Protein backbone atom coordinates (compact mmCIF):
# COMPACT_ATOMS: atom_id res chain seq x y z
CA UNK A 1 0.00 0.00 0.00
CA UNK A 2 1.49 3.33 -1.10
CA UNK A 3 0.75 6.61 0.69
CA UNK A 4 1.40 10.04 -0.79
CA UNK A 5 0.95 13.53 0.64
CA UNK A 6 -0.15 16.17 -1.85
CA UNK A 7 -1.09 19.83 -1.45
CA UNK A 8 -4.37 21.19 -2.79
CA UNK A 9 -6.35 24.37 -2.53
CA UNK A 10 -9.81 23.53 -1.25
CA UNK A 11 -12.83 25.77 -0.80
CA UNK A 12 -14.34 25.31 2.63
CA UNK A 13 -17.79 26.87 2.71
CA UNK A 14 -18.24 26.72 6.48
CA UNK A 15 -15.75 29.54 7.02
CA UNK A 16 -16.08 31.04 3.54
CA UNK A 17 -12.46 31.44 2.44
CA UNK A 18 -9.73 29.58 0.58
CA UNK A 19 -7.08 27.83 2.62
CA UNK A 20 -4.20 25.51 1.89
CA UNK A 21 -4.57 21.98 3.19
CA UNK A 22 -2.54 18.86 2.65
CA UNK A 23 -4.50 15.82 1.60
CA UNK A 24 -3.31 12.34 2.47
CA UNK A 25 -4.17 9.88 -0.30
CA UNK A 26 -4.20 6.12 -0.10
CA UNK A 27 -4.89 4.24 -3.32
CA UNK A 28 -6.58 7.26 -4.87
CA UNK A 29 -9.03 8.08 -2.09
CA UNK A 30 -8.78 10.80 0.55
CA UNK A 31 -7.95 9.42 3.98
CA UNK A 32 -7.37 12.60 6.01
CA UNK A 33 -6.99 16.31 5.35
CA UNK A 34 -4.18 18.18 7.07
CA UNK A 35 -4.14 21.88 7.96
CA UNK A 36 -0.92 23.86 8.40
CA UNK A 37 -0.70 26.59 11.07
CA UNK A 38 -1.88 29.52 8.87
CA UNK A 39 -5.07 27.60 8.04
CA UNK A 40 -5.66 26.69 11.71
CA UNK A 41 -5.16 30.32 12.77
CA UNK A 42 -7.67 31.46 10.13
CA UNK A 43 -10.20 28.75 10.95
CA UNK A 44 -10.15 29.27 14.73
CA UNK A 45 -9.49 33.01 14.92
CA UNK A 46 -6.90 32.33 17.63
CA UNK A 47 -3.31 33.58 17.45
CA UNK A 48 -0.53 31.07 16.93
CA UNK A 49 0.82 31.44 20.47
CA UNK A 50 -2.61 30.70 21.99
CA UNK A 51 -2.99 27.58 19.84
CA UNK A 52 0.34 26.16 21.00
CA UNK A 53 -0.44 27.07 24.64
CA UNK A 54 -3.81 25.30 24.36
CA UNK A 55 -2.09 22.24 22.85
CA UNK A 56 0.29 22.14 25.85
CA UNK A 57 -2.68 22.43 28.24
CA UNK A 58 -4.59 19.68 26.41
CA UNK A 59 -7.38 22.06 25.34
CA UNK A 60 -6.70 21.82 21.58
CA UNK A 61 -5.80 18.82 19.38
CA UNK A 62 -2.10 18.02 19.04
CA UNK A 63 -0.49 18.54 15.63
CA UNK A 64 0.99 15.73 13.56
CA UNK A 65 4.74 16.01 12.86
CA UNK A 66 5.29 15.88 9.09
CA UNK A 67 9.04 16.42 9.28
CA UNK A 68 11.60 17.91 11.66
CA UNK A 69 10.29 21.44 11.02
CA UNK A 70 6.73 20.94 9.76
CA UNK A 71 3.52 20.13 11.64
CA UNK A 72 -0.12 19.98 10.64
CA UNK A 73 -3.49 19.41 12.28
CA UNK A 74 -6.17 17.00 11.11
CA UNK A 75 -9.11 18.92 9.67
CA UNK A 76 -11.67 16.63 11.34
CA UNK A 77 -10.09 17.17 14.79
CA UNK A 78 -10.10 20.97 14.41
CA UNK A 79 -13.73 20.90 13.25
CA UNK A 80 -14.69 18.65 16.19
CA UNK A 81 -12.95 21.08 18.59
CA UNK A 82 -14.97 23.95 17.07
CA UNK A 83 -18.23 22.05 17.47
CA UNK A 84 -17.41 21.23 21.11
CA UNK A 85 -16.61 24.91 21.80
CA UNK A 86 -19.92 25.93 20.22
CA UNK A 87 -21.89 23.44 22.32
CA UNK A 88 -20.07 24.52 25.50
CA UNK A 89 -20.80 28.20 24.85
CA UNK A 90 -24.53 27.66 24.22
CA UNK A 91 -26.18 25.95 27.16
CA UNK A 92 -29.19 23.79 26.37
CA UNK A 93 -32.61 24.04 27.99
CA UNK A 94 -31.76 20.96 30.12
CA UNK A 95 -28.78 22.70 31.73
CA UNK A 96 -30.82 25.82 32.57
C-alpha positions as CSV (number, residue, x, y, z in Angstrom):
1,X,0.0,0.0,0.0
2,X,1.5,3.3,-1.1
3,X,0.8,6.6,0.7
4,X,1.4,10.0,-0.8
5,X,0.9,13.5,0.6
6,X,-0.2,16.2,-1.8
7,X,-1.1,19.8,-1.5
8,X,-4.4,21.2,-2.8
9,X,-6.4,24.4,-2.5
10,X,-9.8,23.5,-1.3
11,X,-12.8,25.8,-0.8
12,X,-14.3,25.3,2.6
13,X,-17.8,26.9,2.7
14,X,-18.2,26.7,6.5
15,X,-15.7,29.5,7.0
16,X,-16.1,31.0,3.5
17,X,-12.5,31.4,2.4
18,X,-9.7,29.6,0.6
19,X,-7.1,27.8,2.6
20,X,-4.2,25.5,1.9
21,X,-4.6,22.0,3.2
22,X,-2.5,18.9,2.7
23,X,-4.5,15.8,1.6
24,X,-3.3,12.3,2.5
25,X,-4.2,9.9,-0.3
26,X,-4.2,6.1,-0.1
27,X,-4.9,4.2,-3.3
28,X,-6.6,7.3,-4.9
29,X,-9.0,8.1,-2.1
30,X,-8.8,10.8,0.6
31,X,-7.9,9.4,4.0
32,X,-7.4,12.6,6.0
33,X,-7.0,16.3,5.3
34,X,-4.2,18.2,7.1
35,X,-4.1,21.9,8.0
36,X,-0.9,23.9,8.4
37,X,-0.7,26.6,11.1
38,X,-1.9,29.5,8.9
39,X,-5.1,27.6,8.0
40,X,-5.7,26.7,11.7
41,X,-5.2,30.3,12.8
42,X,-7.7,31.5,10.1
43,X,-10.2,28.7,10.9
44,X,-10.1,29.3,14.7
45,X,-9.5,33.0,14.9
46,X,-6.9,32.3,17.6
47,X,-3.3,33.6,17.5
48,X,-0.5,31.1,16.9
49,X,0.8,31.4,20.5
50,X,-2.6,30.7,22.0
51,X,-3.0,27.6,19.8
52,X,0.3,26.2,21.0
53,X,-0.4,27.1,24.6
54,X,-3.8,25.3,24.4
55,X,-2.1,22.2,22.9
56,X,0.3,22.1,25.9
57,X,-2.7,22.4,28.2
58,X,-4.6,19.7,26.4
59,X,-7.4,22.1,25.3
60,X,-6.7,21.8,21.6
61,X,-5.8,18.8,19.4
62,X,-2.1,18.0,19.0
63,X,-0.5,18.5,15.6
64,X,1.0,15.7,13.6
65,X,4.7,16.0,12.9
66,X,5.3,15.9,9.1
67,X,9.0,16.4,9.3
68,X,11.6,17.9,11.7
69,X,10.3,21.4,11.0
70,X,6.7,20.9,9.8
71,X,3.5,20.1,11.6
72,X,-0.1,20.0,10.6
73,X,-3.5,19.4,12.3
74,X,-6.2,17.0,11.1
75,X,-9.1,18.9,9.7
76,X,-11.7,16.6,11.3
77,X,-10.1,17.2,14.8
78,X,-10.1,21.0,14.4
79,X,-13.7,20.9,13.3
80,X,-14.7,18.7,16.2
81,X,-13.0,21.1,18.6
82,X,-15.0,24.0,17.1
83,X,-18.2,22.1,17.5
84,X,-17.4,21.2,21.1
85,X,-16.6,24.9,21.8
86,X,-19.9,25.9,20.2
87,X,-21.9,23.4,22.3
88,X,-20.1,24.5,25.5
89,X,-20.8,28.2,24.9
90,X,-24.5,27.7,24.2
91,X,-26.2,26.0,27.2
92,X,-29.2,23.8,26.4
93,X,-32.6,24.0,28.0
94,X,-31.8,21.0,30.1
95,X,-28.8,22.7,31.7
96,X,-30.8,25.8,32.6
